[in-house]
Amino acid sequence: MARVTTVEPKIAQTAPKEATDCTIANQYDWDYATAYAICMAESGGNEKAYNPSNSNGTNDAGLFQINSIHVTSGLIGNQNRFNGTENVSAAYRIYLGSGWNAWSAYNNGAYLKHL
């Protein structure tokens, strides 16, 4: 009698992992060290990070703490701010338009401890 064995697929080991931390910032054409440091200073690398109330009535969400004004402008969907890949993509587009000055962690120097 032939022996039958089951081979488990190794999908988890070979499929690309969904980006859930600041390291995904390395796929864009910006200074990766600075992008990573800003991301860490803004969210601690937590794609679910959320600041519900800024002094101007807006809120920030995700890895790069994308502000809710970018939802109303159509740059990113509200829930997509909590998706690492989408959040970093939006951050890169913001960077292209405003540079690093768009992030308070850059302006106040908080990012420096993550370099």
Secondary structure, DSSP 8 states (H G I E B T S, - for coil): ----------HHHHS-----SGGGGGGSSS-HHHHHHHHHHHHTT-TT-EE---TTS--EETTTTEETHHHHTTSS-TGGGGSHHHHHHHHHHHHHHHGGGG-HHHHTSGGGGG-
